[in-house]
């Protein structure tokens, strides 16, 4: 008898109430007395069943047949027969399914097919397959909801000691004047954050630029000030430092490892790739300067969070080789982002690059599985997905929180929805002394959620991306409620690969059990 029972090894049930902060967890194994339990989870061909929206997503990758139930989040790993039955289930009668399946698979009997159909129906009744969208009514008028500020991106330096050709911030100047944030402005920004954070205890502050180490003394002063008010204000500040590494020294390493919740180190990968676009003002590449510093930084950081973050462009669409290079340098926490720029730039990604990029993400996922088996694992930021925990449905609907819960602060104290809007006067929201003086901008971003984006309606991944990046959408379409389709394509592929990795890990665990 063929083994084609659809199996749900992980059930990822999202919270239904906006005020719930943790995702409920339920791990289940579905057994059928007629069939053996399959032990694997997930995989690239795409077959989607649609009603009004896409309710399941099917794909094959790395030998796994994966069925994702979009709205319950349930992940099912099945054999070929069950995979085909599920693809036909919503739009084909049972009798026709029997005919098609038994014709395609001569060894499969009518009873086998009907047993599988019963299993599918049972999963449907349990809300684990072909589940309805129970979240749409949670997408209430977000303009009416109260928000608190949870995080600030402090642009402590609108200047940089590198002259990276692809820099979205115009070499740190954000298309304006070079400037350093004063302690007074930064202090007021922290006071603004505390005053507008409501009852939230954990507050996030990113030291950003330009290159924040060019204003290092102010960074240290602001950290000290924040620590001095934590107890009184009943807050806990978590700092992040993003640096190009040129000015990293022992003092920076020691201070950051003591005070920074996270550190982001910019490295694009192989020397020839990195040095092509990340040069100083003398035209010299920075690879040889920063790599030893980053290695020491990561070594001394121990188990504290960090990321070595790169950007890939048209020049290195084989970017997995850059990720593997960084892993071979000893870095275990990695990120690699696609460049976002004007299409006419020589380093801009093209439509012709897309198939290669999709292939690269699959190569990366398979190599990560292999290295984990060899005892050489590394983390890739975009493959970090937790099938049993995660953001509540409120977060999945509302997105990143830019312009509402998260804002960027310029050296002069101006407030913008995020760092990618800085310098665009259309999105100047106010300042750290007066607060948000243009609430209509905040209201616009309140409505920037996954259900407000018409182009997201039929995307199976929308509850994972929460509608995507508002800045990328704005720069691509002129509207923060648009979508950056190129980025969407890459995101969906990353999600498929991320889930496949979880499938492989679950299969390995099941095999050992």
C-alpha positions, 0 to 999 in steps of 0.5 A, a space after each residue: 500500500 502506498 504511503 501518501 498520508 498528508 502529515 502535519 508535523 508542525 502546526 503554526 496557529 497564529 493568535 487571533 487577538 491583537 493584544 496577544 503577544 506570543 504565538 500559541 504553539 501546537 505540535 501534532 502528528 496525524 496518523 491514519 491506521 491505513 498508512 505509515 506516518 511520513 517523517 519529513 516536512 517541506 519543498 520548488 515547483 508551485 501549485 496553488 489552489 485558489 478560492 477568493 484568495 490563495 488558501 494553500 501553497 504547494 511546492 517541491 524542493 530538495 526532495 520534499 513535497 510541501 503543502 502550506 496551509 496559508 491561514 492556519 500556518 500548518 505545514 504538511 509533508 506528503 508523498 506524490 500521490 497525496 500532493 496531487 490529491 490535495 492540488 485537485 481537492 478544491 476544484 474537482 469531484 471525488 470521483 474525478 480525483 479517483 479517476 485521475 489519480 488511479 490513471 496516473 498511479 496504476 498501483 494506487 487503488 480507488 480505496 487508497 484515494 478515498 482514504 486519502 480524501 477522508 484524511 484531507 477532509 479531516 484536516 480541513 475540519 480541524 482547520 489545518 488544511 484549506 482553512 478560511 481567512 479568520 484574520 481579515 476582520 482583525 484588519 480593522 481601521 488601523 487609523 483608530 488604533 493607539 500606538 506607542 513608539 517602541 524604537 528609534 533609529 538615531 542617525 548619529 552621523 550623516 557622514 561616512 569614511 567610505 564612499 560606497 557606490 550603491 549607498 542609498 544614503 548618498 554616502 551618509 549625507 542622505 542627499 543633504 549636508 554632512 552632520 554629526 548628532 549632538 548629545 543634546 539632540 540625542 538626549 532629547 530623542 531618548 526622552 521622546 522615546 520614553 515619553 511616547 512608549 506608554 507601558 512598554 518596557 523594552 525600547 530599541 535604539 539603533 545607532 546608525 549613519 552614515 558611519 556612527 563610529 565617526 561620532 563615537 563619543 556621543 554614542 557612548 554618552 547617549 548609552 550612559 544617559 539611557 542607562 542612568 534613567 532606566 530604573 527611574 523610567 522603568 525601561 530597558 534599552 536595547 542598543 544596536 550598532 551598525 558599522 562599516 568596521 573601519 574605525 573598530 578598535 579594542 575600545 569599540 569592541 569592549 564597549 559594544 560587547 558590554 552595551 550593545 544588544 546587537 551589532 551589524 557589521 557590513 561586509 559584502 563577501 569575497 574581497 573582489 566583490 566587497 572592494 568593487 563598490 565599498 571603497 574609501 575616498 582614495 578609491 581603495 577597497 576596505 576588505 583588508 582593513 575590516 575583515 580582521 577587525 570583524 573577526 576579532 569582534 565576533 570572536 570576543 562577542 561570544 554568544 551575544 547577537 551580531 550579524 555580518 551583513 552584505 549587499 549583493 548586486 548585479 555584479 555578484 548574482 552568485 552571492 552564495 559564494 560570498 555567504 560561504 566565504 563569510 562563513 569560512 572566515 568564521 562568521 556564523 550569523 549572516 545576512 545578505 540583502 539584494 541591492 535596491 536602487 534605480 534600475 539604470 545603475 550598472 549594479 542594479 539587479 535585472 529581470 534576467 538575474 531573477 532565475 539565477 537568484 532563485 537558484 542561489 537561494 536554493 543552493 544556500 538552503 541545501 548547503 546550510 543543511 549540509 554544513 549543519 550535518 557536518 557540525 559547521 552550522 551558520 544562521 542566515 537572517 532571511 531563513 530565520 523562521 519559527 514554525 511554533 512561535 512568532 509574532 502575533 497576528 496583530 504584528 503580522 497584519 500591521 508590519 514593521 511599524 515604520 512611521 508608527 512604532 518606529 521612527 528615524 531621527 536625523 542629526 538635527 532631531 527631525 523625525 521620519 518614518 524610517 531611515 529610508 525616508 530620511 531627506 524626503 520632506 514629504 515624509 518629515 513627521 515632526 521633531 524630537 522636541 515637538 513630537 509628531 506634528 504631522 499626524 496625517 503621515 502617521 495615520 497613512 502608515 497606520 493604514 499600511 498593512 497587508 490587508 490594505 495592499 490590493 496587490 497582496 490579496 492573492 499572495 500566499 506569503 503575505 502573513 509572513 512578510 506583513 505586506 513588505 517594506 513601505 520604503 521599497 514600495 514607495 520607491 518602486 511605485 510612488 505609494 507606500 501601499 504599493 508593492 515592490 514586485 521584484 522584492 516579493 519574488 525574492 521573499 517568496 523564494 526565501 520563505 520556501 527555502 526557510 521552510 524546507 530547512 525546517 522540514 529537513 531538520 524535523 526529518 532528521 530529528 524524526 529519524 533519530 527518534 
